[in-house]
């Protein structure tokens, strides 16, 4: 027995087996908790029934990147962010920009100027620090000119119509009080021939998965300020944006969307470019 345990190959097999066993027990326990729980409240996925916990971001700001970095790496979200944000050009507004996790992906050759906005000043402060400190992921010479603005995505009243060529929002619709209003504001400030670039998470393709999201949604929102069970596709359609491209990942819960604003001309008919 001692010889068996001292063999490196056998130890690897044992450790792998123990890891799989532990993962199975962990997953089974949480599956049991979910499916033995009472049904989620009716309307739990409706943003009108979801309290806003935006205040949590002020406290999370100093450690936000460290706490979500591993999860984003496992899900390959850096690649998703890059694929989307590299399409930005001209005058660019990013809403719900948080700590600036997209900063390293903006193309210097295409972006004339970048405005990062968020309702949380501490989150924006963390983003601003990234532009002032040399680091391995954001070479300072490769950043376009940047300004920062504390703004609520649902009310961009200080920004004129058609002010930006590109509006970007990544994982922001889950945290705003009214995602439809936020998208309408993005469409308003986006130029007629511009694009709204969205990377969001929400309801998936299967009922069992959506039930799990619904059951854990409130606790998740209280911790992270994020309601991860919203109907993203329905919200985009209700806001009146025209979807040009849409890809879904992670069992349909991650949405990568390119949309265009639909403008109303002087005679009242809708037009898009």
C-alpha positions in Angstrom: 0.0 0.0 0.0 2.8 2.4 0.9 4.5 1.7 -2.4 1.2 2.4 -4.2 0.8 5.8 -2.5 4.4 6.9 -3.1 4.1 6.3 -6.9 3.7 9.8 -8.4 1.3 8.5 -11.1 -0.9 6.8 -8.5 -1.0 9.9 -6.4 -2.1 11.9 -9.4 -4.9 9.4 -10.0 -6.0 9.6 -6.4 -6.0 13.4 -6.3 -7.9 13.6 -9.5 -10.5 11.1 -8.2 -10.9 13.1 -4.9 -11.3 16.3 -6.9 -14.0 14.8 -9.1 -15.7 13.3 -6.1 -15.6 16.7 -4.3 -17.0 18.5 -7.3 -19.8 16.0 -7.7 -20.8 16.3 -4.0 -20.7 20.1 -4.2 -22.8 20.2 -7.4 -25.2 17.7 -6.0 -25.7 19.6 -2.8 -26.4 22.8 -4.6 -28.7 21.1 -7.1 -30.6 19.6 -4.1 -30.9 23.1 -2.5 -32.2 24.6 -5.7 -34.8 22.0 -6.5 -36.0 21.5 -3.0 -36.5 25.3 -2.6 -40.0 26.8 -2.9 -40.8 28.3 -6.3 -39.3 31.8 -6.9 -41.7 34.7 -6.5 -43.9 35.4 -9.5 -42.4 38.2 -11.6 -38.9 37.8 -10.1 -37.4 38.4 -13.6 -39.3 41.6 -14.3 -37.0 44.7 -13.7 -40.0 46.6 -12.3 -40.1 44.0 -9.4 -36.4 44.1 -8.7 -35.0 46.6 -6.2 -31.9 48.4 -7.3 -28.7 47.6 -5.2 -26.3 49.9 -7.1 -24.9 51.2 -3.8 -23.0 48.0 -3.3 -20.6 49.0 -6.1 -19.1 51.8 -4.0 -18.0 49.3 -1.5 -16.9 46.7 -4.0 -14.8 49.1 -6.1 -11.4 48.6 -4.4 -11.5 44.8 -4.7 -13.9 44.3 -7.7 -11.4 43.2 -10.3 -9.7 40.8 -7.9 -13.0 39.2 -6.9 -14.4 38.7 -10.5 -11.2 38.2 -12.4 -11.0 34.4 -11.9 -14.7 33.9 -12.9 -14.3 35.9 -16.0 -11.1 34.0 -17.0 -12.9 30.6 -16.5 -15.8 31.8 -18.7 -13.5 33.3 -21.4 -15.1 36.7 -21.0 -11.9 38.6 -21.9 -12.2 37.2 -25.4 -15.9 38.1 -25.6 -15.1 41.7 -24.4 -12.3 42.0 -27.0 -14.4 40.7 -29.9 -17.1 43.3 -29.1 -15.1 46.3 -28.1 -12.7 46.1 -31.0 -15.6 47.1 -33.2 -15.9 50.5 -31.5 -14.9 53.6 -33.6 -15.1 57.3 -33.7 -16.5 59.1 -30.6 -17.2 56.3 -28.1 -19.3 56.3 -25.0 -19.2 53.4 -22.6 -22.0 53.3 -20.0 -21.8 51.3 -16.8 -18.1 51.2 -17.4 -17.3 50.2 -13.8 -13.5 49.7 -13.2 -12.6 49.9 -16.9 -12.3 46.2 -17.6 -12.7 47.0 -21.4 -9.9 49.6 -21.5 -7.2 47.4 -23.0 -9.5 46.3 -25.9 -10.3 49.7 -27.5 -8.6 50.1 -30.9 -6.4 53.2 -30.9 -6.4 53.5 -34.7 -10.3 53.6 -34.8 -11.3 55.4 -31.6 -11.0 59.2 -31.7 -12.0 59.8 -28.1 -13.5 57.6 -25.3 -15.9 58.6 -22.5 -16.2 56.2 -19.6 -19.4 56.7 -17.5 -20.8 55.0 -14.5 -23.2 55.9 -11.7 -20.5 54.8 -9.1 -17.7 57.4 -8.6 -15.5 54.9 -6.7 -15.7 52.4 -9.6 -14.8 55.1 -12.1 -11.9 56.2 -9.8 -10.6 52.6 -10.1 -10.9 52.8 -13.9 -9.0 56.2 -13.9 -6.1 54.7 -11.9 -5.6 52.1 -14.6 -4.9 54.9 -17.1 -2.3 56.5 -14.9 -0.3 53.5 -13.7 1.9 51.4 -16.0 0.8 47.8 -16.0 1.0 44.7 -18.1 -2.5 44.7 -19.6 -3.0 48.4 -20.5 0.1 50.0 -22.2 -0.5 53.7 -21.7 0.6 54.7 -25.3 -2.2 52.5 -26.7 -5.1 54.2 -25.0 -7.1 56.8 -26.9 -7.9 60.1 -25.2 -10.2 59.4 -22.3 -12.6 61.4 -20.1 -14.7 60.2 -17.2 -18.2 61.1 -16.3 -20.4 60.1 -13.4 -23.7 59.4 -15.1 -26.8 57.2 -14.6 -27.3 55.2 -17.8 -31.0 55.6 -17.6 -30.8 59.4 -17.8 -28.1 60.8 -20.1 -29.9 64.2 -20.2 -26.6 66.1 -20.4 -25.6 64.5 -23.7 -27.1 65.7 -26.9 -28.8 63.5 -29.5 -26.5 61.7 -32.0 -23.3 62.6 -30.0 -21.5 59.3 -30.3 -20.5 57.0 -33.2 -20.4 54.0 -30.8 -22.1 53.3 -27.5 -20.8 50.3 -25.5 -22.3 48.6 -22.5 -20.9 45.4 -21.0 -22.7 43.7 -18.1 -24.5 46.9 -17.2 -28.2 46.2 -18.0 -28.4 43.8 -15.1 -27.7 46.5 -12.6 -29.6 49.6 -13.8 -33.1 50.2 -12.4 -34.7 50.5 -15.8 -32.8 48.6 -18.6 -35.3 49.6 -21.3 -34.8 53.3 -20.4 -31.0 52.8 -20.4 -31.1 51.3 -23.9 -33.3 54.0 -25.2 -30.9 56.6 -23.9 -28.0 54.7 -25.6 -30.0 54.8 -28.8 -30.7 58.5 -28.5 -27.1 59.6 -28.0 -25.9 57.2 -30.7 -25.5 58.6 -34.3 -28.0 57.4 -36.9 -25.3 55.4 -38.6 -23.7 54.4 -35.4 -23.8 51.1 -33.4 -24.7 50.1 -29.9 -22.4 47.2 -28.7 -23.7 45.1 -25.9 -22.3 42.2 -23.9 -24.8 41.1 -21.2 -25.9 38.2 -19.2 -29.5 37.1 -18.5 -32.0 34.3 -19.0 -30.8 31.2 -20.8 -32.4 28.8 -23.3 -33.7 26.2 -20.8 -36.4 26.4 -18.1 -34.3 24.4 -15.5 -31.5 27.0 -15.9 -33.8 30.0 -15.7 -35.4 28.5 -12.5 -31.9 28.3 -10.9 -31.2 31.9 -11.9 -34.5 33.0 -10.5 -34.0 31.2 -7.2 -30.6 32.7 -6.6 -31.3 36.1 -8.3 -32.1 38.2 -5.2 -29.2 37.0 -3.1 -26.8 37.5 -6.0 -28.2 41.1 -6.5 -27.7 42.0 -2.9 -24.1 40.9 -3.1 -23.2 42.1 -6.6 -25.8 44.7 -7.5 -26.7 42.5 -10.5 -29.9 40.9 -11.5 -28.7 38.0 -13.7 -32.1 36.6 -14.6 -33.4 39.4 -16.9 -34.7 38.7 -20.4 -32.0 40.5 -22.3 -33.3 39.8 -25.8 -36.8 41.0 -24.8 -35.5 44.1 -23.2 -33.5 45.1 -26.3 -36.6 44.6 -28.5 -38.8 46.6 -26.1 -36.3 49.5 -26.2 -36.7 49.7 -30.0 -33.1 49.0 -31.0 -32.6 47.0 -34.2 -30.5 43.9 -33.7 -27.9 43.6 -36.4 -26.0 40.6 -34.9 -26.6 38.5 -31.8 -24.6 35.5 -30.5 -25.3 33.6 -27.3 -22.9 31.7 -25.2 -22.8 29.7 -21.9 -26.1 27.9 -22.3 -27.6 31.0 -23.8 -27.0 33.2 -20.8 -24.3 35.5 -22.3 -25.5 37.8 -25.1 -23.1 39.4 -27.6 -25.2 42.0 -29.5 -24.6 44.6 -32.2 -27.5 46.9 -32.6 -28.4 50.1 -34.4 -30.5 53.0 -33.2 -33.9 53.5 -34.8 -34.4 57.2 -35.3 -37.7 59.0 -36.0 -37.5 61.5 -38.8 -39.4 64.8 -39.1 -42.5 63.2 -40.5 -42.7 60.6 -37.8 -41.4 57.5 -39.6 -38.7 55.4 -38.2 -35.3 55.1 -39.9 -32.1 53.2 -39.2 -28.8 53.0 -41.0 
